[in-house]
Amino acid sequence: MDKVSVPIRKASTFLLFPWGLFSIIIILVLNVALSDSWFGKNWSWIALVLIIPAAILENFKIGYTTMQIMFLKVIYSLFSFLVVGMAFGAALAGWQLERFQKITNIERIKLPWYVLLALLIMLFIDIAQLFSMLKAVKRSFMQFDPDN
């Protein structure tokens, strides 16, 4: 029998791009660069403009169960948790130095409540999408199960 060659299609860049991680980094950069002036006044619509499209674009990845997309989704989610954890840690360390060690003339990262809320929402979106992706993987593996 002749082997039938199945063309291997590469996933599009749109599916491989880390929309959630990109949104988290933009929120942190805007907070650090423009925290006292423009970002503090316009945080609500900026967070919406960054969170809603990132959630929608990341949600498109759930239906695609290629190993490359799933692997990159997990890696990007881990990087998202790492970046948010480092930001929380830096903000907490600066707060601890000012509050308990009485060191006042230091540069520190200040994360207002709205930045914390935006980062937590992005992490919850990542968690929900990881579970949805795992459900899709289970569904695709169940198709190959001869007992089912």
DSSP file (Angstrom, degrees, kcal/mol; ACC not computed):
  #  RESIDUE AA STRUCTURE BP1 BP2  ACC     N-H-->O    O-->H-N    N-H-->O    O-->H-N    TCO  KAPPA ALPHA  PHI   PSI    X-CA   Y-CA   Z-CA
    1    1 A M              0   0    0      0, 0.0     2,-0.3     0, 0.0     0, 0.0   0.000 360.0 360.0 360.0 141.2    0.0    0.0    0.0
    2    2 A D        -     0   0    0      1,-0.1     2,-0.3     0, 0.0     0, 0.0  -0.603 360.0-117.6 -80.8 142.1    1.2    3.5   -0.8
    3    3 A K        -     0   0    0     -2,-0.3     2,-0.6     1,-0.0    -1,-0.1  -0.624  21.5-137.2 -78.6 136.0    1.5    5.8    2.1
    4    4 A V        -     0   0    0     -2,-0.3     2,-0.5     2,-0.0    -1,-0.0  -0.837  17.6-137.8 -93.7 122.8   -0.8    8.8    1.9
    5    5 A S        -     0   0    0     -2,-0.6    -2,-0.0     3,-0.0     0, 0.0  -0.690  10.2-153.4 -86.4 129.1    1.1   11.9    2.9
    6    6 A V        -     0   0    0     -2,-0.5     2,-0.2     1,-0.0    -2,-0.0  -0.882  23.5-119.7 -99.0 123.8   -0.9   14.3    5.1
    7    7 A P        -     0   0    0      0, 0.0     2,-0.6     0, 0.0    -1,-0.0  -0.425  21.9-134.7 -66.5 134.0    0.3   17.9    4.7
    8    8 A I        -     0   0    0     -2,-0.2     2,-0.5     0, 0.0    -3,-0.0  -0.796  19.8-157.8 -91.1 120.6    1.6   19.3    8.0
    9    9 A R        -     0   0    0     -2,-0.6     2,-0.3     3,-0.0     3,-0.0  -0.831  10.6-133.1-101.2 134.9    0.2   22.8    8.6
   10   10 A K        -     0   0    0     -2,-0.5     2,-0.1     1,-0.1     3,-0.1  -0.598  29.1-107.2 -81.4 145.8    1.9   25.2   10.8
   11   11 A A        -     0   0    0     -2,-0.3    -1,-0.1     1,-0.1     5,-0.0  -0.423  41.1-103.0 -70.2 148.2   -0.1   27.0   13.4
   12   12 A S    >>  -     0   0    0      1,-0.1     4,-1.3    -2,-0.1     3,-0.5  -0.303  21.8-118.0 -71.5 156.8   -0.7   30.7   12.6
   13   13 A T  H 3> S+     0   0    0      1,-0.2     4,-1.7     2,-0.2    -1,-0.1   0.835 113.6  65.0 -62.5 -33.0    1.2   33.3   14.5
   14   14 A F  H 34 S+     0   0    0      1,-0.2    -1,-0.2     2,-0.2     5,-0.2   0.893 105.2  43.5 -56.8 -41.3   -2.1   34.6   15.8
   15   15 A L  H <4 S+     0   0    0     -3,-0.5    -1,-0.2     1,-0.2    -2,-0.2   0.769 115.1  48.8 -77.2 -25.3   -2.6   31.3   17.8
   16   16 A L  H  < S+     0   0    0     -4,-1.3    -2,-0.2     2,-0.1    -1,-0.2   0.652  86.4 102.3 -88.9 -15.7    1.0   31.2   19.0
   17   17 A F  S  < S-     0   0    0     -4,-1.7     2,-1.6    -5,-0.1     3,-0.2  -0.478  76.8-125.2 -72.7 136.5    1.2   34.8   20.3
   18   18 A P     >  +     0   0    0      0, 0.0     4,-2.4     0, 0.0     5,-0.2  -0.581  37.4 169.7 -83.3  82.8    0.9   35.1   24.1
   19   19 A W  H  > S+     0   0    0     -2,-1.6     4,-2.1     1,-0.2     5,-0.1   0.896  74.9  47.6 -63.1 -42.4   -2.0   37.6   24.3
   20   20 A G  H  > S+     0   0    0      2,-0.2     4,-2.2    34,-0.2    -1,-0.2   0.930 113.9  45.8 -65.9 -46.0   -2.5   37.2   28.1
   21   21 A L  H  > S+     0   0    0      1,-0.2     4,-2.4     2,-0.2    -2,-0.2   0.896 112.1  52.8 -62.8 -40.9    1.1   37.6   28.9
   22   22 A F  H  X S+     0   0    0     -4,-2.4     4,-2.3     1,-0.2    -1,-0.2   0.904 109.4  48.9 -60.8 -42.5    1.4   40.6   26.6
   23   23 A S  H  X S+     0   0    0     -4,-2.1     4,-2.3     2,-0.2    -2,-0.2   0.895 110.4  50.6 -65.7 -40.6   -1.6   42.3   28.3
   24   24 A I  H  X S+     0   0    0     -4,-2.2     4,-2.2     2,-0.2    -2,-0.2   0.922 111.5  47.7 -63.2 -43.7   -0.1   41.7   31.8
   25   25 A I  H  X S+     0   0    0     -4,-2.4     4,-2.7     1,-0.2    -2,-0.2   0.902 111.3  50.5 -66.1 -40.5    3.2   43.2   30.7
   26   26 A I  H  X S+     0   0    0     -4,-2.3     4,-2.7     2,-0.2     5,-0.2   0.910 109.6  51.0 -63.6 -41.5    1.5   46.2   29.1
   27   27 A I  H  X S+     0   0    0     -4,-2.3     4,-2.0     1,-0.2    -2,-0.2   0.926 113.5  44.9 -61.1 -44.7   -0.5   46.8   32.3
   28   28 A L  H  X S+     0   0    0     -4,-2.2     4,-2.4     2,-0.2     5,-0.2   0.904 113.6  49.1 -67.1 -41.1    2.6   46.7   34.5
   29   29 A V  H  X S+     0   0    0     -4,-2.7     4,-2.9     2,-0.2     5,-0.3   0.926 112.4  47.7 -65.5 -44.0    4.6   48.9   32.1
   30   30 A L  H  X S+     0   0    0     -4,-2.7     4,-2.5    -5,-0.2     9,-0.2   0.890 112.1  51.0 -63.3 -38.1    1.9   51.5   32.0
   31   31 A N  H  X S+     0   0    0     -4,-2.0     4,-0.7    -5,-0.2    -2,-0.2   0.920 115.5  40.8 -65.0 -43.5    1.5   51.4   35.7
   32   32 A V  H  < S+     0   0    0     -4,-2.4     3,-0.3     2,-0.2    -2,-0.2   0.916 122.6  39.4 -72.0 -42.1    5.3   51.9   36.3
   33   33 A A  H  < S+     0   0    0     -4,-2.9    -2,-0.2    -5,-0.2    -3,-0.2   0.875 133.5  18.7 -77.4 -37.7    5.8   54.5   33.5
   34   34 A L  H  <>S+     0   0    0     -4,-2.5     5,-1.8    -5,-0.3     6,-0.8  -0.003  82.6 123.7-124.4  28.8    2.6   56.6   33.9
   35   35 A S  T  <5S+     0   0    0     -4,-0.7     5,-0.3    -3,-0.3    -1,-0.1   0.880  76.3  41.4 -66.6 -40.5    1.3   55.7   37.4
   36   36 A D  T   5S+     0   0    0     -4,-0.2    -1,-0.2    -3,-0.1    -2,-0.1   0.685 126.3  21.6 -83.7 -15.8    1.1   59.2   38.9
   37   37 A S  T  >5S+     0   0    0     -3,-0.4     4,-0.8     3,-0.0    -3,-0.1   0.636 126.7   5.3-114.8 -93.1   -0.3   61.0   36.0
   38   38 A W  H >>5S+     0   0    0      1,-0.2     4,-1.7     2,-0.2     3,-0.5   0.885 123.9  51.2 -73.2 -43.6   -2.2   59.6   33.1
   39   39 A F  H 34<S+     0   0    0     -5,-1.8     4,-0.4     1,-0.2    -1,-0.2   0.865 104.7  58.0 -67.0 -35.8   -2.7   56.0   34.0
   40   40 A G  H 34 S+     0   0    0     -6,-0.8    -1,-0.2    -5,-0.3     3,-0.2   0.816 112.7  40.2 -63.0 -30.6   -4.1   56.8   37.4
   41   41 A K  H << S+     0   0    0     -4,-0.8     3,-0.2    -3,-0.5    -1,-0.2   0.779 124.1  36.2 -87.2 -29.2   -6.9   58.8   35.9
   42   42 A N  S  X S+     0   0    0     -4,-1.7     4,-1.6     1,-0.2     5,-0.2   0.041  77.7 118.1-114.0  25.5   -7.6   56.5   32.9
   43   43 A W  H  >  +     0   0    0     -4,-0.4     4,-2.6    -3,-0.2     5,-0.2   0.842  67.8  59.7 -65.3 -34.9   -7.1   53.1   34.5
   44   44 A S  H  > S+     0   0    0     -3,-0.2     4,-1.8     1,-0.2    -1,-0.2   0.936 110.9  36.5 -67.1 -47.8  -10.6   51.7   34.0
   45   45 A W  H  > S+     0   0    0      2,-0.2     4,-2.5     1,-0.2    -1,-0.2   0.838 116.2  54.7 -75.3 -29.9  -10.9   51.9   30.3
   46   46 A I  H  X S+     0   0    0     -4,-1.6     4,-1.8     2,-0.2     5,-0.2   0.929 108.9  48.4 -66.1 -43.2   -7.2   51.0   29.7
   47   47 A A  H  X S+     0   0    0     -4,-2.6     4,-3.0     1,-0.2     5,-0.3   0.908 113.0  48.2 -62.4 -40.9   -7.7   47.8   31.8
   48   48 A L  H  X S+     0   0    0     -4,-1.8     4,-1.7    -5,-0.2    -1,-0.2   0.912 110.3  51.0 -64.6 -41.5  -10.9   47.0   29.8
   49   49 A V  H  < S+     0   0    0     -4,-2.5    -1,-0.2     1,-0.2    -2,-0.2   0.813 119.3  37.7 -66.3 -28.9   -9.1   47.6   26.5
   50   50 A L  H  X S+     0   0    0     -4,-1.8     4,-0.9    -5,-0.2    -2,-0.2   0.825 120.4  42.6 -90.5 -34.8   -6.3   45.3   27.5
   51   51 A I  H  X S+     0   0    0     -4,-3.0     4,-2.6    -5,-0.2     5,-0.2   0.946 110.5  50.0 -81.1 -49.1   -8.2   42.6   29.4
   52   52 A I  H  X S+     0   0    0     -4,-1.7     4,-2.3    -5,-0.3     5,-0.2   0.930 114.0  43.2 -62.9 -48.7  -11.3   42.0   27.2
   53   53 A P  H  > S+     0   0    0      0, 0.0     4,-3.0     0, 0.0     5,-0.2   0.908 114.5  51.7 -63.9 -37.3   -9.4   41.5   23.9
   54   54 A A  H  X S+     0   0    0     -4,-0.9     4,-2.3     1,-0.2    -2,-0.2   0.911 110.9  48.0 -63.6 -40.5   -6.7   39.4   25.6
   55   55 A A  H  X S+     0   0    0     -4,-2.6     4,-1.7     2,-0.2    -1,-0.2   0.915 114.8  45.3 -65.4 -42.2   -9.4   37.2   27.1
   56   56 A I  H  X S+     0   0    0     -4,-2.3     4,-1.1    -5,-0.2    -2,-0.2   0.934 114.8  47.0 -67.1 -45.5  -11.2   36.8   23.7
   57   57 A L  H  < S+     0   0    0     -4,-3.0     4,-0.4     1,-0.2     3,-0.3   0.868 113.1  48.6 -67.4 -36.0   -8.0   36.2   21.7
   58   58 A E  H >< S+     0   0    0     -4,-2.3     3,-1.1    -5,-0.2     4,-0.3   0.833 104.9  61.1 -69.3 -31.1   -6.8   33.6   24.3
   59   59 A N  H >< S+     0   0    0     -4,-1.7     3,-1.1     1,-0.3     4,-0.4   0.783  92.5  65.4 -67.6 -26.4  -10.2   31.9   24.2
   60   60 A F  G >< S+     0   0    0     -4,-1.1     3,-0.6    -3,-0.3     4,-0.3   0.772  92.6  63.7 -63.7 -25.0   -9.7   31.2   20.4
   61   61 A K  G X  S+     0   0    0     -3,-1.1     3,-1.0    -4,-0.4    -1,-0.2   0.689  83.1  78.0 -73.7 -17.9   -6.9   28.9   21.3
   62   62 A I  G <  S+     0   0    0     -3,-1.1    -1,-0.2    -4,-0.3    -2,-0.1   0.863  89.3  53.5 -64.9 -36.9   -9.1   26.5   23.2
   63   63 A G  G <  S+     0   0    0     -3,-0.6     2,-0.6    -4,-0.4    -1,-0.3   0.669  93.8  81.3 -72.9 -15.4  -10.5   24.8   20.2
   64   64 A Y    <   -     0   0    0     -3,-1.0    72,-0.1    -4,-0.3    -1,-0.0  -0.818  54.1-179.7 -97.1 119.3   -7.1   24.0   18.7
   65   65 A T        +     0   0    0     -2,-0.6     2,-0.2    71,-0.1    -1,-0.1   0.008  29.3 136.2-110.4  28.9   -5.5   21.0   20.3
   66   66 A T     >  -     0   0    0      1,-0.1     4,-2.3     4,-0.0     5,-0.2  -0.504  62.0-123.4 -71.9 148.3   -2.2   20.8   18.5
   67   67 A M  H  > S+     0   0    0      1,-0.2     4,-2.8     2,-0.2     5,-0.2   0.852 108.5  57.3 -62.4 -35.4    0.6   20.0   20.8
   68   68 A Q  H  > S+     0   0    0      2,-0.2     4,-2.4     1,-0.2    -1,-0.2   0.932 109.7  43.6 -63.2 -45.3    2.5   23.1   19.8
   69   69 A I  H  > S+     0   0    0      2,-0.2     4,-2.3     1,-0.2    -2,-0.2   0.916 116.0  47.5 -67.4 -42.4   -0.3   25.5   20.8
   70   70 A M  H  X S+     0   0    0     -4,-2.3     4,-2.0     2,-0.2    -2,-0.2   0.916 112.8  48.7 -66.2 -41.9   -1.1   23.6   24.0
   71   71 A F  H  X S+     0   0    0     -4,-2.8     4,-2.4    -5,-0.2    -2,-0.2   0.937 113.7  46.0 -63.2 -46.3    2.6   23.5   25.1
   72   72 A L  H  X S+     0   0    0     -4,-2.4     4,-3.0    -5,-0.2     5,-0.2   0.861 109.1  56.3 -65.9 -34.6    3.1   27.2   24.4
   73   73 A K  H  X S+     0   0    0     -4,-2.3     4,-2.0     2,-0.2    -1,-0.2   0.917 109.9  45.4 -62.2 -42.3   -0.2   28.0   26.2
   74   74 A V  H  X S+     0   0    0     -4,-2.0     4,-2.3     2,-0.2    -2,-0.2   0.926 114.4  48.2 -66.5 -44.0    1.1   26.3   29.3
   75   75 A I  H  X S+     0   0    0     -4,-2.4     4,-2.3     1,-0.2    -2,-0.2   0.928 112.8  47.8 -62.6 -45.6    4.6   28.0   29.0
   76   76 A Y  H  X S+     0   0    0     -4,-3.0     4,-2.1     1,-0.2    -1,-0.2   0.857 110.4  52.5 -65.8 -34.4    3.0   31.4   28.5
   77   77 A S  H  X S+     0   0    0     -4,-2.0     4,-2.3    -5,-0.2    -1,-0.2   0.910 109.0  49.6 -66.4 -41.0    0.7   30.9   31.5
   78   78 A L  H  X S+     0   0    0     -4,-2.3     4,-2.1     1,-0.2    -2,-0.2   0.904 110.9  49.6 -63.9 -40.2    3.7   29.9   33.7
   79   79 A F  H  X S+     0   0    0     -4,-2.3     4,-2.7     2,-0.2    -1,-0.2   0.872 108.2  54.5 -64.9 -35.9    5.5   33.1   32.5
   80   80 A S  H  X S+     0   0    0     -4,-2.1     4,-2.5     2,-0.2     5,-0.2   0.935 109.7  46.2 -61.7 -46.1    2.4   35.1   33.3
   81   81 A F  H  X S+     0   0    0     -4,-2.3     4,-2.4     1,-0.2    -2,-0.2   0.882 112.8  51.4 -63.7 -37.3    2.4   33.8   36.9
   82   82 A L  H  X S+     0   0    0     -4,-2.1     4,-2.4     2,-0.2    -2,-0.2   0.931 111.5  45.8 -64.8 -46.1    6.1   34.4   37.1
   83   83 A V  H  X S+     0   0    0     -4,-2.7     4,-2.2     2,-0.2    -2,-0.2   0.928 115.6  45.7 -64.8 -45.3    5.8   38.1   36.0
   84   84 A V  H  X S+     0   0    0     -4,-2.5     4,-2.7    -5,-0.2     5,-0.2   0.900 112.8  51.4 -65.9 -39.8    2.8   38.8   38.2
   85   85 A G  H  X S+     0   0    0     -4,-2.4     4,-2.5    -5,-0.2    -2,-0.2   0.894 110.2  48.7 -63.3 -40.2    4.5   37.1   41.2
   86   86 A M  H  X S+     0   0    0     -4,-2.4     4,-2.5     2,-0.2    -1,-0.2   0.893 111.9  49.3 -66.6 -38.7    7.7   39.1   40.7
   87   87 A A  H  X S+     0   0    0     -4,-2.2     4,-2.3     2,-0.2    -2,-0.2   0.929 113.2  46.2 -65.6 -44.9    5.6   42.3   40.5
   88   88 A F  H  X S+     0   0    0     -4,-2.7     4,-2.7     1,-0.2    -2,-0.2   0.916 113.5  50.1 -61.9 -42.5    3.7   41.4   43.7
   89   89 A G  H  X S+     0   0    0     -4,-2.5     4,-2.4     2,-0.2    -2,-0.2   0.905 111.2  47.6 -63.3 -43.0    7.0   40.5   45.4
   90   90 A A  H  X S+     0   0    0     -4,-2.5     4,-2.1     2,-0.2    19,-0.3   0.904 114.4  46.8 -65.6 -41.3    8.7   43.8   44.4
   91   91 A A  H  X S+     0   0    0     -4,-2.3     4,-2.2     1,-0.2    -2,-0.2   0.908 113.8  48.1 -66.8 -41.1    5.7   45.8   45.6
   92   92 A L  H  X S+     0   0    0     -4,-2.7     4,-2.4    -5,-0.2    -2,-0.2   0.877 110.3  51.8 -67.1 -37.7    5.5   43.9   48.8
   93   93 A A  H  X S+     0   0    0     -4,-2.4     4,-2.3     2,-0.2    -2,-0.2   0.915 111.1  47.3 -65.7 -42.8    9.2   44.3   49.5
   94   94 A G  H  X S+     0   0    0     -4,-2.1     4,-2.0     2,-0.2     5,-0.2   0.905 112.9  48.8 -64.4 -41.2    9.0   48.0   49.0
   95   95 A W  H  X S+     0   0    0     -4,-2.2     4,-2.7     1,-0.2     5,-0.3   0.901 111.4  50.3 -63.9 -40.7    6.0   48.3   51.2
   96   96 A Q  H  X>S+     0   0    0     -4,-2.4     4,-2.3     2,-0.2     5,-1.1   0.892 109.2  51.0 -65.8 -40.6    7.8   46.2   53.9
   97   97 A L  H  <5S+     0   0    0     -4,-2.3     6,-2.1     3,-0.2     4,-0.5   0.911 116.4  40.7 -64.5 -41.6   10.9   48.4   53.8
   98   98 A E  H  <5S+     0   0    0     -4,-2.0     4,-0.3     4,-0.2    -2,-0.2   0.905 122.0  39.7 -71.8 -41.4    8.9   51.6   54.2
   99   99 A R  H  <5S+     0   0    0     -4,-2.7    -3,-0.2    -5,-0.2    -2,-0.2   0.928 130.4  17.8 -78.6 -46.1    6.4   50.3   56.8
  100  100 A F  T  <5S+     0   0    0     -4,-2.3    -3,-0.2    -5,-0.3    -2,-0.1   0.772 130.4  39.3-104.0 -29.3    8.5   48.1   59.1
  101  101 A Q  S   <S-     0   0    0     -5,-1.1    -3,-0.2    -4,-0.5    -4,-0.1   0.464  95.4-133.5-100.7  -1.6   12.1   49.1   58.5
  102  102 A K        +     0   0    0     -4,-0.3     2,-0.7    -6,-0.3    -4,-0.2   0.809  50.2 151.3  55.5  37.1   11.4   52.8   58.2
  103  103 A I        +     0   0    0     -6,-2.1     3,-0.2     1,-0.2    -1,-0.2  -0.889  13.7 169.9 -96.5 114.4   13.5   53.3   55.1
  104  104 A T        +     0   0    0     -2,-0.7     2,-1.4     1,-0.2    -1,-0.2   0.811  54.7  66.6-103.0 -31.9   11.8   56.1   53.2
  105  105 A N  S    S+     0   0    0      2,-0.1     2,-0.4    -7,-0.0    -1,-0.2  -0.372  75.0 117.0 -94.0  59.3   14.0   57.3   50.3
  106  106 A I        -     0   0    0     -2,-1.4     2,-0.5    -3,-0.2    -8,-0.0  -0.916  65.6-121.0-122.5 150.4   13.8   54.3   48.2
  107  107 A E        +     0   0    0     -2,-0.4     2,-0.3     2,-0.0    -2,-0.1  -0.781  44.5 168.5 -84.6 128.6   12.4   53.7   44.7
  108  108 A R        -     0   0    0     -2,-0.5     2,-0.5   -14,-0.0   -17,-0.1  -0.960  39.4-105.9-140.9 158.9    9.7   51.1   44.9
  109  109 A I        -     0   0    0     -2,-0.3     2,-0.6   -19,-0.3   -14,-0.2  -0.731  31.6-159.1 -84.1 127.4    7.0   49.6   42.7
  110  110 A K        -     0   0    0     -2,-0.5   -19,-0.0   -79,-0.1   -18,-0.0  -0.944   5.0-168.0-109.9 121.5    3.6   50.8   43.8
  111  111 A L        -     0   0    0     -2,-0.6    -2,-0.0   -23,-0.1   -83,-0.0  -0.899  12.3-152.7-108.9 104.1    0.7   48.6   42.6
  112  112 A P    >>  -     0   0    0      0, 0.0     4,-2.2     0, 0.0     3,-0.5  -0.176  33.2 -97.9 -67.7 169.9   -2.7   50.3   43.2
  113  113 A W  H 3> S+     0   0    0      1,-0.2     4,-2.5     2,-0.2     5,-0.2   0.843 122.3  55.3 -60.9 -35.3   -5.8   48.3   43.8
  114  114 A Y  H 3> S+     0   0    0      2,-0.2     4,-2.1     1,-0.2    -1,-0.2   0.838 108.0  48.4 -71.4 -31.0   -6.9   48.6   40.2
  115  115 A V  H <> S+     0   0    0     -3,-0.5     4,-2.5     2,-0.2     5,-0.2   0.910 112.2  49.5 -71.6 -41.8   -3.6   47.2   38.9
  116  116 A L  H  X S+     0   0    0     -4,-2.2     4,-2.5     1,-0.2    -2,-0.2   0.915 112.0  49.3 -59.8 -42.6   -3.8   44.3   41.4
  117  117 A L  H  X S+     0   0    0     -4,-2.5     4,-2.4     2,-0.2    -2,-0.2   0.919 111.1  48.6 -63.8 -44.2   -7.4   43.7   40.2
  118  118 A A  H  X S+     0   0    0     -4,-2.1     4,-2.1     1,-0.2    -2,-0.2   0.906 112.9  48.1 -63.3 -41.5   -6.5   43.7   36.5
  119  119 A L  H  X S+     0   0    0     -4,-2.5     4,-2.1     2,-0.2    -2,-0.2   0.900 111.8  49.3 -66.9 -40.5   -3.6   41.3   37.1
  120  120 A L  H  X S+     0   0    0     -4,-2.5     4,-2.5     2,-0.2    -2,-0.2   0.898 109.7  51.8 -65.9 -39.2   -5.7   38.9   39.2
  121  121 A I  H  X S+     0   0    0     -4,-2.4     4,-2.3     1,-0.2    -2,-0.2   0.926 109.7  49.7 -62.2 -43.4   -8.4   38.9   36.5
  122  122 A M  H  X S+     0   0    0     -4,-2.1     4,-2.2     1,-0.2    -1,-0.2   0.891 111.2  49.3 -62.8 -38.8   -5.8   38.1   33.8
  123  123 A L  H  X S+     0   0    0     -4,-2.1     4,-2.5     2,-0.2    -1,-0.2   0.895 110.0  50.7 -68.1 -38.5   -4.5   35.2   36.0
  124  124 A F  H  X S+     0   0    0     -4,-2.5     4,-2.6     2,-0.2    -2,-0.2   0.883 109.1  51.8 -65.2 -37.1   -8.0   33.9   36.5
  125  125 A I  H  X S+     0   0    0     -4,-2.3     4,-2.2     2,-0.2    -2,-0.2   0.924 110.0  49.5 -62.7 -43.2   -8.5   34.0   32.8
  126  126 A D  H  X S+     0   0    0     -4,-2.2     4,-2.0     2,-0.2    -2,-0.2   0.911 111.6  48.3 -61.2 -42.8   -5.3   32.0   32.3
  127  127 A I  H  X S+     0   0    0     -4,-2.5     4,-2.1     2,-0.2    -2,-0.2   0.933 111.7  49.0 -63.9 -46.0   -6.4   29.4   34.9
  128  128 A A  H  X S+     0   0    0     -4,-2.6     4,-2.0     1,-0.2    -1,-0.2   0.888 112.7  48.1 -61.9 -38.7   -9.8   29.0   33.3
  129  129 A Q  H  X S+     0   0    0     -4,-2.2     4,-2.3     2,-0.2    -1,-0.2   0.827 107.2  55.3 -74.6 -30.1   -8.3   28.6   29.9
  130  130 A L  H  X S+     0   0    0     -4,-2.0     4,-2.3     2,-0.2    -1,-0.2   0.922 110.2  46.5 -64.5 -42.4   -5.8   26.0   31.1
  131  131 A F  H  X S+     0   0    0     -4,-2.1     4,-1.9     2,-0.2    -2,-0.2   0.893 112.2  50.4 -67.0 -38.3   -8.6   23.9   32.5
  132  132 A S  H  X S+     0   0    0     -4,-2.0     4,-1.9     2,-0.2    -1,-0.2   0.890 110.3  50.5 -64.4 -38.2  -10.6   24.3   29.3
  133  133 A M  H  X S+     0   0    0     -4,-2.3     4,-2.3     2,-0.2    -2,-0.2   0.900 108.5  51.5 -66.3 -40.4   -7.5   23.3   27.3
  134  134 A L  H  X S+     0   0    0     -4,-2.3     4,-2.3     1,-0.2    -1,-0.2   0.873 108.4  52.2 -63.6 -35.9   -7.1   20.2   29.5
  135  135 A K  H  X S+     0   0    0     -4,-1.9     4,-2.2     2,-0.2    -1,-0.2   0.894 109.2  49.5 -65.3 -39.7  -10.7   19.3   28.9
  136  136 A A  H  X S+     0   0    0     -4,-1.9     4,-2.2     2,-0.2    -2,-0.2   0.872 110.0  51.1 -66.7 -36.9  -10.1   19.6   25.1
  137  137 A V  H  X S+     0   0    0     -4,-2.3     4,-2.2     2,-0.2    -2,-0.2   0.913 109.9  49.5 -65.6 -42.1   -7.0   17.4   25.4
  138  138 A K  H  X S+     0   0    0     -4,-2.3     4,-2.0     1,-0.2    -2,-0.2   0.918 110.5  50.8 -62.1 -42.8   -9.0   14.8   27.3
  139  139 A R  H  X S+     0   0    0     -4,-2.2     4,-0.9     1,-0.2    -1,-0.2   0.897 110.7  48.3 -61.9 -41.2  -11.7   14.9   24.6
  140  140 A S  H  < S+     0   0    0     -4,-2.2     4,-0.5     1,-0.2     3,-0.2   0.856 112.5  48.5 -70.8 -33.0   -9.2   14.4   21.9
  141  141 A F  H >< S+     0   0    0     -4,-2.2     3,-0.8     1,-0.2     4,-0.4   0.814 104.0  60.6 -73.8 -29.5   -7.6   11.5   23.7
  142  142 A M  H >< S+     0   0    0     -4,-2.0     3,-0.7     1,-0.2    -1,-0.2   0.766  94.6  64.3 -68.4 -23.9  -11.0    9.9   24.3
  143  143 A Q  T 3< S+     0   0    0     -4,-0.9    -1,-0.2    -3,-0.2    -2,-0.2   0.811 103.7  46.9 -66.7 -29.1  -11.5    9.7   20.5
  144  144 A F  T <  S+     0   0    0     -3,-0.8    -1,-0.2    -4,-0.5    -2,-0.2   0.482  85.5 109.0 -92.1  -3.3   -8.5    7.3   20.3
  145  145 A D    X   -     0   0    0     -3,-0.7     3,-1.0    -4,-0.4    -3,-0.0  -0.630  56.4-157.8 -76.8 121.2   -9.7    5.1   23.2
  146  146 A P  T 3  S+     0   0    0      0, 0.0    -1,-0.2     0, 0.0    -4,-0.0   0.746  89.4  59.6 -72.5 -21.3  -10.9    1.8   21.8
  147  147 A D  T 3         0   0    0      1,-0.2    -2,-0.1    -3,-0.0    -3,-0.0   0.585 360.0 360.0 -81.0  -8.9  -13.1    1.1   24.9
  148  148 A N    <         0   0    0     -3,-1.0    -1,-0.2    -6,-0.2    -3,-0.0   0.441 360.0 360.0-101.9 360.0  -15.1    4.2   24.4
